[in-house]
């Protein structure tokens, strides 16, 4: 069984556009789970290999509120996330992304029509 809030989180993360990032707390808020940033991290660690509802969940587009990749520097997942971000032309300096340049600023009306919860 999948924890119901995970589905809300996955669906929200699927909306982050190519070349943009969002913060854990931002995803929690948009998913209707304010204050649950850590739950976002847990949910992203449980994404099914085949994705959610036939679409991939771009977990690598979610970073912390300081604009940093949260995995330990040099770890396998750090390297993987950094590479995915760079593949989308997101500039990563060390472990940091300039949120002013790359943070997703969704149109709330668009989100309301895109989410099913």
C-alpha positions as CSV (number, residue, x, y, z in Angstrom):
1,X,0.0,0.0,0.0
2,X,1.2,3.5,-0.8
3,X,0.9,6.2,1.8
4,X,-1.9,8.5,0.4
5,X,0.1,11.7,0.9
6,X,2.9,10.3,-1.3
7,X,0.5,10.3,-4.2
8,X,-0.2,14.0,-3.7
9,X,3.5,14.8,-3.5
10,X,4.4,12.7,-6.6
11,X,1.7,14.4,-8.6
12,X,2.9,17.8,-7.5
13,X,6.5,17.0,-8.4
14,X,5.4,15.9,-11.8
15,X,4.3,19.5,-12.5
16,X,7.8,21.0,-12.0
17,X,8.8,22.1,-15.5
18,X,12.0,21.1,-17.3
19,X,14.8,23.4,-16.3
20,X,13.2,24.5,-13.0
21,X,13.6,23.4,-9.3
22,X,11.3,23.5,-6.3
23,X,12.1,23.3,-2.6
24,X,10.8,20.5,-0.3
25,X,8.6,23.0,1.7
26,X,7.3,24.5,-1.5
27,X,6.2,21.1,-2.8
28,X,4.6,20.3,0.6
29,X,2.6,23.5,0.5
30,X,1.5,23.0,-3.1
31,X,0.5,19.4,-2.3
32,X,-1.7,20.7,0.5
33,X,0.7,19.5,3.2
34,X,2.1,22.6,4.8
35,X,4.9,22.1,7.2
36,X,5.6,18.6,5.9
37,X,8.8,19.2,3.9
38,X,10.4,16.0,5.4
39,X,7.5,14.0,4.2
40,X,8.3,15.2,0.7
41,X,11.8,13.8,1.0
42,X,10.4,10.5,2.3
43,X,7.9,10.3,-0.6
44,X,10.6,11.0,-3.2
45,X,12.6,8.1,-1.8
46,X,9.6,5.8,-2.4
47,X,8.8,6.7,-6.0
48,X,8.0,3.5,-7.9
49,X,10.6,2.7,-10.6
50,X,7.9,3.0,-13.3
51,X,6.9,6.4,-12.0
52,X,3.4,7.4,-11.0
53,X,0.3,7.1,-13.2
54,X,2.5,6.2,-16.2
55,X,4.7,9.3,-15.9
56,X,8.1,9.7,-14.3
57,X,8.5,11.7,-11.1
58,X,11.4,14.1,-11.6
59,X,12.7,13.8,-8.0
60,X,15.9,15.5,-8.9
61,X,14.2,18.8,-9.4
62,X,13.5,19.1,-5.6
63,X,16.2,20.7,-3.5
64,X,16.4,22.3,-0.1
65,X,15.3,25.8,0.9
66,X,18.9,27.0,0.8
67,X,19.1,26.0,-2.9
68,X,21.3,23.1,-2.2
69,X,21.2,19.4,-3.1
70,X,20.5,17.6,0.1
71,X,22.5,14.4,-0.5
72,X,26.0,14.3,0.9
73,X,28.6,16.0,-1.3
74,X,30.1,13.4,-3.7
75,X,27.7,10.6,-2.8
76,X,26.2,8.5,-5.6
77,X,22.8,10.3,-5.4
78,X,24.4,13.7,-5.1
79,X,26.3,13.1,-8.4
80,X,23.2,11.7,-10.1
81,X,21.0,14.6,-9.0
82,X,23.6,17.2,-10.0
83,X,24.0,15.5,-13.5
84,X,20.2,15.4,-14.0
85,X,20.0,19.1,-13.2
86,X,22.9,20.1,-15.4
87,X,21.3,18.0,-18.2
88,X,18.4,20.4,-18.0
89,X,20.7,23.5,-18.2
90,X,20.3,24.2,-14.5
91,X,23.5,25.7,-13.2
92,X,24.8,23.9,-10.1
93,X,27.8,25.5,-8.4
94,X,29.3,23.1,-5.9
95,X,26.0,21.9,-4.4
96,X,24.0,25.1,-4.9
97,X,21.4,26.3,-7.4
98,X,20.6,30.0,-7.6
99,X,16.9,29.9,-6.6
100,X,16.4,33.4,-8.1
101,X,17.3,32.1,-11.5
102,X,15.8,28.5,-11.4
103,X,13.1,28.2,-8.8
104,X,9.7,27.2,-10.2
105,X,7.1,29.9,-9.7
106,X,3.8,28.2,-10.6
107,X,0.7,29.9,-11.6
108,X,-1.7,28.8,-8.9
109,X,-4.7,28.6,-11.2
110,X,-2.7,26.2,-13.4
111,X,-1.9,24.0,-10.4
112,X,-5.5,24.0,-9.2
113,X,-6.6,22.5,-12.6
114,X,-3.7,20.1,-12.8
115,X,-3.9,18.4,-9.4
116,X,-6.5,15.8,-8.6
117,X,-6.7,16.1,-4.8
